[in-house]
Structures are given as C-alpha cells and as structure tokens.
Amino acid sequence: MPDPADWKPATLALHAGDGSREPGAPLGNPLVPATSFYADPDGIGFSAADLKADAPHFYVRWGNPTAAVLEARLAALEGGESCLTFASGMAAVSGLFLSKLKSGDHLVLSNICYAGVAELAHDVLPGLGIAVTTVDESDAAAVANAMRPETRLGHIETPANPLLRRADIAAVAKIAHAGGAELSVDATMATPVATRPLALGADFVVHSLTKYICGHGDALGGAVIGTADAIGTLRTSAGIHFGGVLNPFAAWLMLRGLETLPARMALHESNARAVVGFLEHHPRIGRVIWPGAASHPEYEIARRQMANFSGMISFTAKNSAALATAFGARLKLVAYAVSLGKTRSLIFYIPTEDLLRTSFHLAGAEAEKYRSLAGEGLFRLSVGLEDAGDIIADLEQGLAV
Ligand SMILES: *Cc1c(COP(=O)(O)O)cnc(C)c1O
C-alpha cells in the first residue's frame, strides 16, 4: 500500500485524517456535537493564548473532533500543513482579512471576484483604515503596479466569478512576495481536485465549502489552509476571538460531501463539456466561457493550472434579460437559483450594470473590458450531475422562445 504521503486526491478525500483502525473503532467520521471536553485541572488555562497546537480539545469554538478531521483532510488535499474551518466562506475571507490587515495596511484584490468579497473590500475595509486597490489579476504588470510599500496581502480568485477569469497563481505569488506581501487564493470554483495554489506559491487557500466541497447544497461553511504557524495565529484571532467557526454538524456534512468530491468533479466536468458543445452552436447564445474551452484566451493558464475544468459555465445571449425571465418560467430541470457546485444544475442571470456599480465599482477602461466580455449580462450555469442529455434538452426548450 502506498504511504499516505503519496495518496492521490481521490484517496485523500476519503481517508486523510481518519481515526483509529482498532477493532471496534467506528468506520467513518463520528459526529461529536459536544461543546465542552473534560479538562486537565493542571493543564490548559482559560485564555486563547494557552492554545497549543497539540492541546487536547477544550471548548468547541477552539476546535472540536469533527472539525479537526475535516481540517486535516482539507489540509492534506491542498498539500498544506494546517487548516481552519469557518461558519461560511465569507467568515473565512473576512477572518483572514481582518486578522492579516490593520489600519494603514493595503490590500490588492481582483477587480472581478465573488460579489460579497468585493463589497467587503469596498464598503467595510476602508472604514477600518485599510486601503484597497482592485486590479485585473490576470495581468501581471497591473498587479505589480498596484503594489505599495504598505501592501500586506494580495487576494485573488481563480477561476473568478462570474467571468471565470483565470490568474497565473505562480506569477502573482512572485509579485506579492517581491513586494513583501502574502497571497491568498480563493479556489472555491477550482476545488483542490483541480488546483493546489500552495504548491504554486500562494500563502493561503480559501474555500467556500458551501459549494463543490459540500456538494449537496445543505450546509454552509468556509476554510483557510496555510502553514501551521499562520493557521495557529488565525485560529486564535479569527476562530477563538471573532468566533465564526464551523459547527460540528456542518463539519460532518462537509466530510460526507468531501468523500465524493473527486468523483463528482469528474462528472461536473464531463457534463459541462457536453453543455458547452450545445451552447456554442445555439443561435441565441453569444459568448460561452468555460475554463476547458480551447477557444478562450486564458485556456493555456487553465490547462497548466487546472487538473479538472470544473462545472461552471458563463454565457451571454441575445435579449438576455428577457431570456432570464423566460428561463425562470420554462426550465423544468435546471433551477433558476443562486449558488453553485451542487448536485443539481443551477442557472442565474447577472446583469452587468448592477454588478459593476454595486459590487465591483468598476469604471473607465476596466468597466469597458467587462462589458466587452459580459455584454448586458451573463448567465452563470452551475452544471449538475443530472444526465447531460437531459440538461441540454431542458436548456434547449428553455431557449426556444
Ligand atoms: C460562495 C462564495 C464565497 C462565499 O461563501 P459563503 O459560503 O456563501 O459565505 C466566496 N467565494 C466564492 C468564490 C464563492 O463562490
């Protein structure tokens, strides 16, 4: 049997962090909902400063047996030393930002990313004295230009919501490090099955576990993976002090979802490939964006950096706002709903001007570039695990208006 250090993702997703194999031990990951654990009267004190990496469990917010298995498994899948799980993807991002950045610091952020992250950066961080520059992170020169002496953190998303733009993680990490900053990568859409940002030089990987890792659309969670030292510090600040940690039941659901992540990603990808083949030839459809489409200018980065092209497709269409309404009324299988990465197919329309104004605050040439790609709006399709022919037939009848 190969050493666990050599296990491939499909094996790690099922076994990394597993417990005892002694006779009588449970086969599977036990759900431990306890909020307190028997304490050593001569051991740990009451302050977060007493938390050592090898300390026994003490109080659920500090760490708990169910989350610990999930954290070990995610760290193994990402090739990182340590992981901290959070109540949501946004709790992970805000926990990382607010732990790493203080008044006077500067953040360089993708100018296209998850809307909640963009809004946090534009609407909350400046009020705390944290300066933010947004930049097209697929353009290395632009990232280098955005760096300042007080830049502490770069945060990018690849593929980035909703254009599925890809950034060269290794190139951006080099620029961040040369400027004395760290880099965090939101790899929610890629998942560790596709991309392992730490191996490419990133300091932190961030996930919304709510999406592909949970996979079934029934639990909310987030995670940050990095070095043992960095995650230890984050556990004290963002975990123990901010308190937005993952609850044990959600951690257990994530572990259950994670078991099938590699198998699901393979099917999401092959279904997406079939749907892209259909959309690219439909007269009503304009631009079709999918990391695995060779026609895309960033295909080369995707090929190099993604071992799986994921199930996310964005596309434009003639009369798209009217089509969004028609989809809502006509689709029988694909759900008109937000979110992504679930077993079920989901579609949602993202009008360009709303997003540019309220979330991205893009103007001038950057706004023009977004408009040139997204037109008046983008449909974001999260291709599920239904039969590909059934998904295509549903889209076809939905488009016949
Ligand atoms: C959904 C999402 C988030 C936020 O995660 P929640 O679990 O909904 O808080 C962050 N980044 C990306 C890329 C996402 O898709």
The ligand as a Tripos MOL2 file, in Angstrom:
@<TRIPOS>MOLECULE
LIG
   15    15     1     0     0
SMALL
NO_CHARGES

@<TRIPOS>ATOM
      1 C1        -19.9210   31.4620   -2.3940 C.3       1 LIG1
      2 C2        -18.5640   32.0110   -2.4870 C.ar      1 LIG1
      3 C3        -17.9840   32.6870   -1.4130 C.ar      1 LIG1
      4 C4        -18.7530   32.9230   -0.1190 C.3       1 LIG1
      5 O1        -19.0440   31.7240    0.5040 O.3       1 LIG1
      6 P1        -20.2980   31.5090    1.5250 P.3       1 LIG1
      7 O2        -20.0740   30.1160    1.9850 O.co2     1 LIG1
      8 O3        -21.5420   31.7050    0.7320 O.co2     1 LIG1
      9 O4        -20.1340   32.5280    2.5900 O.co2     1 LIG1
     10 C5        -16.6980   33.1470   -1.5440 C.ar      1 LIG1
     11 N1        -16.0060   32.9680   -2.6940 N.ar      1 LIG1
     12 C6        -16.5270   32.3280   -3.7540 C.ar      1 LIG1
     13 C7        -15.7240   32.1590   -4.9910 C.3       1 LIG1
     14 C8        -17.8210   31.8270   -3.6910 C.ar      1 LIG1
     15 O5        -18.3460   31.2040   -4.7550 O.3       1 LIG1
@<TRIPOS>BOND
     1     1     2 1
     2     2     3 ar
     3     2    14 ar
     4     3     4 1
     5     3    10 ar
     6     4     5 1
     7     5     6 1
     8     6     7 2
     9     6     8 1
    10     6     9 1
    11    10    11 ar
    12    11    12 ar
    13    12    13 1
    14    12    14 ar
    15    14    15 1
@<TRIPOS>SUBSTRUCTURE
     1 LIG1         1 GROUP 0 **** ****
